[in-house]
Amino acid sequence: MPLPVTVVHHVDETPESLCDRLSVANGFSSKRIFLTMTGIKAPALAKADPGAIRRLANWSGENIADLERNRITTRPRRLDWQLGSAVFNKQARCGKRFRYCPNCVVDDIKTGRGRPVSRPYVRAAWMSRAVTNCVRHARPIVEIAVASKADDSFCRFVATNSAKIHQEADSSVPTEFVAVDAYAQDRMLGALKEPYLDRFEAHVAIDLCVYLGKFLKRHRSAFSLIPEDLRKAPTRELGFHYARKGATAIREIVVDVINKIRPNGLHKFFFGALGRWLRSNSNEPEFSEVLDLFQDVAERNLPFAAGEMCFVTVRKRYLHSVVSAGAEYGLHEERVVQLMHEAGLIETSQLAHGRIYFDAAKAHDILVAATKTLTSRQAREELGVTEHVMAGLLDSGLLARVEPRTETRVYSRIRREDLDKLRDSIFDQVVGIHESNRTPIPIERVCQYAACEVVDVLAAVIGGHLRKVFISPNDKPRIASLRFDRDEAVAHLSKVRPTLSAIAGRAVMNQRAASAYLRAKPTTVPYLINLGLLETVEIINPVNGRLQLAVTVESMDLFQRDHILVSEVAARHETHPNTILDLFAKIEVRPIYDNCGNVSRFFLRSEVLDAPIEVRRYKRK
């Protein structure tokens, strides 16, 4: 049976609010006395117990279904709770607080029906701290702590603090950012308007917005990626702008930030609060889709190794940094950069090595092969030859170069298989212990008698032209251990060998001789050949029988006719090449190429010989 005085139940009102308004409308001195008289237990009503709701419907004359619409229920064995159709986490509970919009309360007092003291009512949206602003008035929600259980009547609180609430309504500052508040209210009412976010529980969707926004605001240098009208928005509004668009939009903005920042070995901490939130919920089934999205983005765009911890354990490595590749494959970082640049996996960059990433799968075979190579120093130590002889082996092609570097100095690596092949081709010709009365001579003596180089002797051995090659059974298979029959070696090696020009039928030089001809660094000629500035011909090397490129003298003369070395220009002005480069840069005259490492640079003669530059010379004191 309804009470003598009833109140109008609002569609967005909580059951406890209706109970409170009935108590003041019917003149009860406190809400506790009203609950005792009506037989409604406060804990049961707070938990939306069906019996308590039924009793309230009986005393208020309202429909049970209407009262249950905004009930608050706690899910069993969980810390989250449900308000209407939305599920929130424990952080969204309002606890012992009154939460209200001062403007809504003032409107209730002015326009509500019934006794003035019973007009203000608690909106269901106010019960969740996920709602921080009133959507209707675009004003912040006010929070006031409740001192004791005796003070939990909102109607009596409003009556006691009416002047203060009116003042709060007049002084509140409007906000333009209420999109997340509106979304939270829609979820409470069961209105699903955001297809991507609505597939998650309300607290997962809202926290996703919060932490995505924190991630975007954490990296200030990436703020240029964010629209200007959102740069001053609260973090969750910023996150909502991208999250509502779906997984693709989230992936794109996170990848853009990663590419902008390029974390330097600290990618484990790159995600900040977002990462901690995902890791702390990694075992919760409702977070699985969000977790998989961010885990996949991190694995594909940051140099995580399989087995490392990101949000969960990384399943596969997609990227390496120069630092991680060097550590994994045992290579120097500069060498990794060189290899990846030559393979086209990275571009020239001024970034720190920890910030340079490349495809791990594409780089694997290259890096593995690199671990099977030796430096020229290691190779010559195994062969037992001098640095000069080693250079001859490389220049002649008897030993193939791999990974040539030109940035700082001529530097090559040699494949282990090539070194073993060279050694086998030499020592396969050894016939055993010398049995003649004449003492065999070492390779150095052969070079003296025949006026040739060690490389010439070895080429003759490999070619099968020297049959009397010996080594002591106790000696290691090293070049210095070889012994030769003097007469045979001198007779063969003293023959006139055709020159490269004779073979080519025109004046040519090998690349080392061509560098000397141009008065340039040894790395310059290969660079000019790659640019198409020098003409080459293929010839058979008379030493090793292999095809090689020789540079025509005619093309070098034509090149020198139109070009001049930077160092030569500097010598004419009696100054340093860097000074010349700076002076010509001021009049916008630059070498024909630049940013080329340890390669000699050239000017066009027509641009520099009569150029209006003035070199200052300081008199010595």
Beta strands, then each sheet from edge to edge (+ up, - down):
strand 1: 72-74
strand 2: 81-83
strand 3: 86-88
strand 4: 97-100
strand 5: 133-134
strand 6: 139-140
strand 7: 142-145
strand 8: 319-321
strand 9: 357-359
strand 10: 373-375
strand 11: 402-405
strand 12: 411-415
strand 13: 441-442
strand 14: 469-470
strand 15: 483-484
strand 16: 508-509
strand 17: 536-540
strand 18: 547-552
strand 19: 563-565
strand 20: 602-604
sheet 1: 1+ 2- 3+
sheet 2: 4+ 7-
sheet 3: 5+ 6-
sheet 4: 8+ 9-
sheet 5: 10+ 12- 11+
sheet 6: 13+ 15- 14+
sheet 7: 16+ 18- 17+
sheet 8: 19+ 20-
end
